[in-house]
Amino acid sequence: MASITIRNLDESVKAKLRIVAANHGHSMEEEARTILRNTLNNETISDKTLGQKIHQRFMAANVEMPELPKRSDLPRAAEFDI
């Protein structure tokens, strides 16, 4: 099993964790594991890209996409006159 160290934890948070752990009959370490496990099991991790997330949000808003005119001119080469 892996272990982690949490630095710069506020004393008030540590005190609350100690109280909650005692109320549940756990050590602080076991209570922290339980909190992390429960939080991460409820978290949904998305494999969608940013573009897919944006598209999904607009589709959920039921926004009609405008018709874009077809391009009539051909692409031109870039000019780098200095």
N, C-alpha and C positions, 0 to 999 in steps of 0.2 A: 504494500500500500504506500501511496505517496503521502508526504507530509508538507505542510506549508507553515510559514511564519507570517503573522500579521503584525506589521510595525505601525507605530503612530496611531494606535487605537485609543480613542478618547476614554478617559477613566469612567465617564458616565455610561458609555456603551458597555464597557467591561463589567461595571457594577450591575447593570440591567441583565446582562447575560448570566452573571452569577446567580441572580435572584430567580430568573426564569428556569435555569438549570436545576436549582435547588427545589423549586416547585414541582418540577417534573421528575425529580429523583435521579438526575443525571449529573455527570461532571460537566464542567464548562466546555471541555473539548467535545464530548458526545453531543451536547446541545448545539454547538456550532456545526457539527457534521449533519445533524438532523435538519437544522435551518437551511444549510446549503443544499442538501439533498432534496428537501421539499420544494425549495424555490426553483431549483434547476429542473426538476421533473415537471413542473408546471409551465416552464418556459418553452415556447416554440421557437425553434431555430429555423430560420428561413434560408433556403438555398437559392432564392430569387436574386437576380441582379437588381441594381438600382433602377435601371430602365424598366424592368418588368414590374417593380413595385410602383413606380410612377404611373405606368400604363394602367395597372390594376386600380389605382386610386381614381384616375380619371374615368375609367369604365364604370366604377361603382357610383360615380357622381352622375352618370347617364348624360355625359356631354357629347353632343354631336360634333364629329370632326368635319371641318369644312372641306369642300372639294378643291383640290389644288390644281391650277391650270397646268397642262402639259408644257414642258419646256420646248421652245421653238428654236432657240439659238444653240449652236454647237459650242462645246467647251473650247476655250482659247488657251494657248500657252502663256505662262506667266512671263512678264517682261521685267527685267531687272536693270533698267537704265539708271546709272548713278551719275 
